[in-house]
Amino acid sequence: MQPGRREALPEPDAASAAHSARVLAHVRDRIRAAGGALSFASYMHEVLYAPGLGYYAAGATNFGAAGDFVTAPEISPVFGRIVARQVAAVLGSVDEPAVLEFGAGSGRLAVDVLGALAELDALPREYRILEPAADLKARQQALIGAAIPDLAGSVRWLDRLPAGHRGAIIANEVLDALPVERFRRTADGVSQFFVAEAGAGLELVERPAGAALDAAVRGIEDALGEPLPDGYVSEVCLAAPAWLADVAQLLDEGIALLFDYGVSRREYYAPERAGGWLRCHFRHRAHDDPLVLPGIQDITAWVDFTAVADAALDRGLEVAGFVTQAHFLMHGGLAEELAHFADLPTAAQLELSAQVKTLTLPGEMGERFRCLGLARGPVAVPPAFTAVDRAVSL
């Protein structure tokens, strides 16, 4: 998807528009300080994470009906409850286990997982949340305190990675928010997209790729066994290996469950995907122009799960499984979660049915979202990975 094509988007309210203007001014300052252009990954970092300004750092409501997108935990507690069933299997095979969730969003997933673990008599000694955004931490604390007051005392918020961790790690829609570099393959080599000033706004410019990006693209071509076509545009997440290195370093024993929309490397860089996988979200509208609405729209890229698995293997982790979200839910306990469906009032049946369809149907989240399990040590493999495993496709 090429930046620049944009569907009609809702007009931001006055406060949001004013905030976006402040973010734009900040980006323009950063561009000037960098000598006239920011790499796309640097731009993406600024508009998403700049303290007090970025999309995830400024206190806006990003999740749910009032935000810009909806995540699986916001759609239905069934998602979190089935995650808990897999986590319980892991916790039972580790001494003094804990759960660590990266970027807990609204806190809804933590509520559902802890509630289900209590029912399963499988509570960890501690539920850790690594959350750098102060406003999100406050929202999480408020929701958890109100929804599961008896369990809130077991939750601890971290502002940095722990020295070690035994048990389960959960990362739901974390990888897609890591900044990516965008590139174009040309007959002369690899060019890199940068963001520069253009009048009162911004524009994309191309320059020869830096050494790290050039090496990454050539590594992709070596893995594919052929060069990418002339003019091919896509993304590479150079930040993913460092993130996986952190996960590998802290995980002493246990399993990490990584949920995100993504595909294998061969699918990611298929010839028909010559525009890349970058997407932007504003008020539940998806489009492909990352230069508009800076600071008030989400910018993401689908995940190359082969690259994630390779980085994990390089750091000594093992692939415990790789499945679609539909398979994860169906083989992880969906039938058990729906055992009392017939006893529900008609309205509740209709609501739950709609939620499950959204989570599992191929045209919804069922095929687009995947779960990659990464393990260290002789821990139990979660049931969701035992019936169907697509790890061979990575």
Residue, then its C-alpha position, 0 to 999 in steps of 0.5 A: m500500500q503506497p502512502g498518499r492514497r487516502e479514503a475520506l476520513p472523519e474530521p477530528d474534533a477541535a481538541s484533537a486537531a490542535h493536538s495534531a498541530r502540536v505533534l506536527a510542529h514537534v516532527r518538523d523540529r525533529i526533521r530540522a535537527a536531523g538535517g532535513a529528513l527523518s527515516f520513516a521509522s524515526y518519524m513513526h516513533e515520534v508520532l506514536y511515542a514522543p513523550g506527552l505528544g505521541y499517539y500512545a503517550a498523550g492520554a487519548t482514548n485509542f481502544g474500543a468504540a470511542g477510539d480508533f480500533v478494537t482489539a480482541p480483548e475489547i471484543s469479548p472476554v472469551f479471548g482472554r479466558i481462552v488465553a488463560r487456559q493456555v497460560a494455566a497449562v504453562l504455570g502448572s509446569v513452572d516453579e513460582p510462576a508469574v505472568l508478564e503482559f507487555g503493553a496492557g492497553s485498557g487492562r481488559l485482557a489482564v482482567d479476563v485472564l486473571g478472572a479465569l485463572a482464579e476460576l481454574d485455581a491457577l493464579p500466578r504469584e504475580y501478574r506483571i504489566l510492563e506499561p511505559a505510558a502513565d495514562l494507560k497505567a492509570r486506566q489499567q489500575a482503575l479498571i482492574g481495581a473496579a472489575i477484580p478488586d480481590l485480585a488487584g493486589s497481585v498485579r504489579w506495574l513495571d517501568r522496565l524489564p525485570a531481571g528474570h521471569r518464569g511462567a508466561i509472557i503475553a504480548n497482544e498487538v505489540l509487534d505491529a506497533l514497533p516502528v518500521e523502515r520503508f524501502r523500495r527495491t530498484a535496479d540500482g539497489v535499495s532506497q529508503f523512505f524518509v519524511a521531510e517538510a513540504g510547505a506546511g505539511l510533510e512528504l516522503v522522499e527517497r535516499p539510498a538505504g543505510a547499511a542496516l536496511d540494505a543488509a536486511v533487504r538483501g537478507i530477505e532476498d537471500a531467504l526468498g531465493e530471488p531478488l524482489p521486483d524492480g519498484y517493489v515497496s515494503e517494510v522491514c522492522l529493524a526493531a523486532p530483533a532487539w525486542l526479541a532479544d529482550v524477551a529471550q534475556l528475561l525469560d528464564e523458563g516458560i512460554a511467550l504468546l505473541f498475538d498480532y496480524g501477520v504472515s510468513r516471510r514468503e507471504y509478506y514479500a510476495p510479488e502481489r504485495a508490492g505496496g507493503w503492509l503499512r496501515c493507519h487507523f483513525r476513528h475505525r477507518a483504515h487507510d494508508d497515508p501515515l503523514v496525515l493526522p500525526g499524533i492522533q491516528d495509529i500507524t501499524a504494519w503487519v508482522d513478518f512472523t518468520a523474522v520474529a521466529d528467526a530472531a527468537l531462535d537466534r537468542g536460544l528460544e524455541v518455537a512452541g507453535f504457530v497458529t491462526q487466532a481461529h485455531f488458537l481459540m477453537h483448540g484452546g477451549l472455545a467449546e468449554e467457554l460456550a458450554h452454557f450458551a443455550d442457557l443464556p437469554t436470547a439477546a446474550q446469545l446473539e451478542l456472544s455469537a457475534q463476538v465469536k464470529t468476529l474473533t474466528l471468521p476468516g473474513e474478520m480476525g480469525e485468519r488475519f491474526r496469528c499466535l506465535g508461541l516461544a518457549r524456553g525450558p521443559v514447559a508444557v505446550p499449551p493445548a491451543f498448539t497441539a491440534v494444528d501447528r503452522a510452524v512449518s510455514l514460517 
